[in-house]
Amino acid sequence: MAGTKRRAGALPTVQETMLKRRKAAMEARSTRARQQAADRRLARRQRVKKTKEAFVRVERLVKLGRLKDRDTNRLNRLARRPAAAEPMAPVVTLLPTAAEEAPQSSAERPILIVRCRGRSAGMDPRIVKALRLFRLTRLNTAVFAKPTPACLSVLRLLDPFVAWGAPDMRSVRELVYKRGRASGSQSEAGNQQRPVPITDNAAIEAALGKYGLLCIEDLVHELATCGPAFVQAASYLAPMRLKAPLGGWAKAEARFRGNESQPELIRKRQPLSCSRDEYINGLLREMI
């Protein structure tokens, strides 16, 4: 018993095994709490999804039907114009496996296409196909493209859903540095991997080294000047996720046109798409 007595002035001690048990119990409680919170969120999402699937208001069905009819009529009007012959087929030339029709001049500038409307239900199948070929499946995502006649003809189809313009070198550099992500490659199981941020020049050299692109500055220069490897460089980048413009797309349109007091007139006068070469860079400053 004398050996177990604590000396005068000594600090109280706790057995190591007891400390380990306490630590294990705290970790178990924390893990259990996180799992319970995740289960509650999943149950809530499933409950909301089930409710939405079970109850669809008649007004929503009528609205979606009218929107689809409007898109179909607009596409049919474009198809009757001489410049809109075979608008969907040339989109394949934008894919990385397609051969370039003609060498591009050094003075040619690329265009940046931003999706400005996110409605997907009730869309014409041709619109859905064109958006998927451009990889613009989400609102406020952007991709680079060449201003070829094929590309411009498809942009005419996507007028109410995309905004586009020719960015300058500064905008291209900020987009790649701040919002650039490398497209995920396919795994051995055939699944598409998620895009990853560009944090190392070695990854760029491994993917685009055979085209003479060794670092991120080479990638920026190739995109900004529409170089010979522009298609491969643009395909290497995943669609860039941007922030929404300040106050929404309608107010952004009115603000850049100098008519901020009446943004609804801008929407009625002209779609929110079409070329915005004169203020695309200012718009990107807000969205990057």
C-alpha positions in Angstrom: 0.0 0.0 0.0 2.9 2.3 0.7 4.0 2.0 -2.9 0.6 3.3 -4.2 0.6 6.5 -2.2 1.1 9.7 -4.1 3.9 11.9 -3.1 3.2 15.3 -1.7 3.0 17.9 -4.5 2.8 15.3 -7.3 0.2 15.9 -10.1 -2.7 13.5 -10.4 -2.2 10.8 -13.0 -4.6 8.7 -15.2 -3.9 5.3 -16.5 -2.9 5.1 -20.2 -5.5 2.4 -20.9 -8.2 4.7 -19.6 -7.1 7.5 -21.8 -7.2 5.3 -24.8 -10.7 4.1 -24.0 -11.9 7.7 -23.6 -10.3 8.6 -27.0 -11.9 5.6 -28.7 -15.3 6.4 -27.2 -15.1 10.1 -28.4 -14.1 9.0 -31.9 -17.0 6.5 -32.0 -19.5 9.1 -30.9 -18.2 11.6 -33.5 -18.4 9.0 -36.2 -21.9 7.9 -35.2 -23.1 11.5 -35.1 -21.7 12.2 -38.6 -23.3 9.0 -39.9 -26.7 9.9 -38.4 -26.5 13.3 -39.9 -25.7 11.9 -43.3 -28.6 9.4 -42.9 -31.0 12.2 -42.1 -29.9 14.2 -45.1 -30.3 11.2 -47.4 -33.8 10.4 -46.0 -34.8 14.1 -46.4 -33.7 14.1 -50.1 -35.5 10.8 -50.8 -38.6 12.1 -49.2 -38.5 15.3 -51.2 -37.8 13.4 -54.4 -40.7 11.0 -53.7 -43.0 14.0 -53.1 -42.0 15.7 -56.3 -42.5 12.5 -58.3 -45.9 11.8 -56.7 -47.4 15.3 -57.2 -47.0 17.3 -60.4 -49.1 20.3 -60.8 -51.1 20.7 -64.0 -49.7 24.2 -64.4 -46.2 22.9 -64.6 -47.1 20.4 -67.3 -48.8 23.1 -69.3 -45.8 25.4 -68.9 -43.3 22.7 -70.0 -45.4 21.9 -73.0 -45.6 25.5 -74.1 -41.8 26.0 -73.7 -41.1 22.9 -75.7 -43.5 24.0 -78.5 -41.8 27.4 -78.5 -38.4 25.9 -78.9 -39.6 23.5 -81.6 -41.2 26.4 -83.6 -38.0 28.5 -83.3 -35.8 25.6 -84.5 -38.2 25.0 -87.4 -38.0 28.6 -88.4 -34.2 28.4 -88.4 -34.2 25.3 -90.4 -36.2 27.0 -93.2 -33.5 29.7 -93.5 -30.8 29.0 -96.2 -27.9 29.6 -93.7 -29.2 26.9 -91.3 -29.0 23.8 -93.5 -27.9 20.8 -91.5 -27.2 22.6 -88.3 -26.7 19.6 -86.0 -24.2 17.5 -88.1 -21.2 19.9 -88.0 -21.1 19.9 -84.2 -18.9 16.7 -84.5 -16.1 18.9 -85.8 -15.8 20.3 -82.3 -14.8 17.0 -80.8 -11.2 16.2 -80.2 -11.1 13.2 -82.6 -12.3 15.3 -85.5 -9.8 16.6 -88.1 -9.6 20.3 -88.7 -11.0 21.5 -91.9 -8.4 24.2 -92.6 -5.5 25.8 -90.7 -6.4 28.7 -88.5 -4.8 32.1 -88.9 -2.7 33.4 -86.0 -5.1 36.4 -85.7 -8.1 34.3 -85.0 -9.5 34.5 -81.5 -11.4 31.7 -79.7 -14.9 32.1 -78.3 -16.1 31.3 -74.8 -19.5 29.8 -74.5 -21.4 30.1 -71.2 -24.7 28.5 -70.4 -27.0 31.1 -69.1 -30.2 29.2 -68.7 -30.5 26.0 -66.8 -33.9 24.7 -67.8 -33.7 21.0 -69.0 -37.3 19.7 -68.6 -39.4 20.3 -71.7 -36.5 21.1 -74.0 -36.4 20.1 -77.6 -34.2 17.0 -78.1 -32.1 18.9 -80.6 -31.3 21.5 -78.0 -30.4 18.8 -75.5 -28.1 17.1 -78.0 -26.3 20.3 -78.9 -25.7 21.2 -75.2 -24.3 17.8 -74.5 -21.9 18.0 -77.4 -20.7 21.3 -76.1 -20.5 19.7 -72.6 -22.7 22.5 -71.2 -24.9 20.3 -69.1 -25.1 22.7 -66.1 -26.0 26.3 -65.6 -23.1 28.8 -65.5 -20.5 26.4 -67.1 -18.2 27.6 -69.8 -16.1 26.0 -72.6 -13.8 27.2 -75.3 -14.5 26.7 -79.0 -13.3 27.8 -82.4 -15.5 30.3 -84.2 -16.0 28.0 -87.3 -19.1 28.2 -89.4 -20.2 24.9 -88.0 -19.9 26.2 -84.4 -21.7 29.4 -85.2 -24.6 27.6 -86.9 -25.0 25.5 -83.7 -24.9 28.6 -81.5 -27.8 29.9 -83.5 -29.8 27.0 -82.2 -28.7 27.6 -78.7 -29.5 31.3 -78.7 -31.8 31.4 -75.6 -29.6 29.1 -73.6 -26.0 30.3 -74.0 -24.0 33.5 -74.1 -20.7 33.7 -76.0 -18.0 36.1 -77.0 -14.2 36.4 -77.7 -12.3 36.8 -74.4 -8.9 38.6 -74.3 -5.7 37.1 -73.0 -6.3 38.3 -69.4 -9.7 36.6 -69.2 -8.3 33.4 -70.7 -5.5 33.3 -68.2 -7.7 34.0 -65.2 -10.2 31.3 -66.3 -7.5 28.6 -66.7 -5.7 29.5 -63.5 -8.7 30.0 -61.3 -11.4 27.7 -62.8 -9.4 25.3 -64.9 -9.8 21.6 -64.3 -8.4 18.6 -66.2 -11.0 16.3 -67.7 -11.1 13.0 -66.0 -9.9 10.0 -68.0 -11.6 6.6 -68.1 -10.5 4.1 -65.6 -9.8 0.4 -66.3 -13.4 -0.4 -65.3 -14.7 2.0 -67.9 -16.0 4.6 -65.5 -15.3 8.3 -66.1 -13.2 9.8 -63.4 -14.0 13.2 -61.9 -12.1 16.3 -63.1 -9.2 17.4 -61.0 -7.7 20.9 -60.5 -4.6 21.7 -62.5 -1.9 22.0 -59.9 1.1 20.6 -61.7 2.8 21.2 -65.1 3.7 17.5 -65.2 0.1 16.6 -65.7 -0.2 19.0 -68.7 3.0 17.6 -70.2 1.9 14.0 -69.8 -1.4 14.8 -71.5 -0.5 17.4 -74.1 3.3 17.1 -74.4 3.1 15.5 -77.9 1.4 18.7 -79.1 4.2 20.9 -77.7 2.3 22.1 -74.6 4.5 21.6 -71.5 3.1 24.0 -68.9 0.0 26.0 -68.0 1.3 29.1 -69.8 1.6 27.0 -73.0 -2.0 25.9 -72.4 -3.2 29.5 -71.9 -1.3 30.7 -75.1 -2.7 27.9 -77.2 -6.3 28.7 -76.1 -5.9 32.5 -76.5 -4.4 32.3 -80.0 -6.4 29.4 -81.4 -3.2 27.5 -82.1 -2.8 24.2 -84.1 -3.5 22.1 -80.9 -6.5 24.2 -79.8 -9.0 21.4 -80.1 -6.9 19.1 -77.9 -6.2 21.9 -75.4 -9.9 22.8 -75.1 -10.9 19.1 -74.7 -8.3 18.7 -72.0 -10.1 21.3 -69.9 -13.3 20.2 -68.2 -16.3 22.6 -68.4 -15.4 25.5 -66.1 -17.9 26.2 -63.3 -18.4 29.9 -62.9 -20.4 32.0 -60.4 -23.7 33.6 -61.4 -23.5 37.2 -62.5 -24.3 39.9 -59.9 -28.1 40.2 -59.7 -28.8 37.4 -62.2 -28.4 37.2 -66.0 -31.2 39.8 -66.8 -29.6 42.5 -64.6 -26.2 41.7 -65.9 -27.4 42.1 -69.5 -29.0 45.4 -68.6 -26.0 46.6 -66.6 -23.5 46.1 -69.4 -25.8 47.8 -71.9 -26.3 50.8 -69.7 -30.0 50.2 -69.0 -29.9 48.9 -65.5 -33.2 50.5 -64.5 -35.3 48.3 -66.8 -33.8 44.9 -67.2 -37.0 43.3 -68.3 -36.9 45.3 -71.5 -33.6 43.8 -72.4 -35.0 40.3 -72.1 -38.0 41.2 -74.3 -36.0 43.0 -76.9 -33.3 40.3 -77.5 -32.5 36.9 -76.1 -29.9 36.6 -73.3 -27.5 34.9 -75.7 -25.9 36.0 -78.9 -22.4 37.4 -79.2 -21.2 39.8 -76.5 -17.8 40.7 -77.8 -18.0 44.2 -76.5 -18.6 43.2 -72.8 -17.8 39.5 -72.5 -14.6 40.3 -70.5 -16.4 42.5 -68.0 -19.0 39.8 -67.5 -16.3 37.2 -66.9 -14.7 39.4 -64.2 -17.9 39.0 -62.2 -18.2 35.2 -62.8 -14.7 34.0 -62.3 
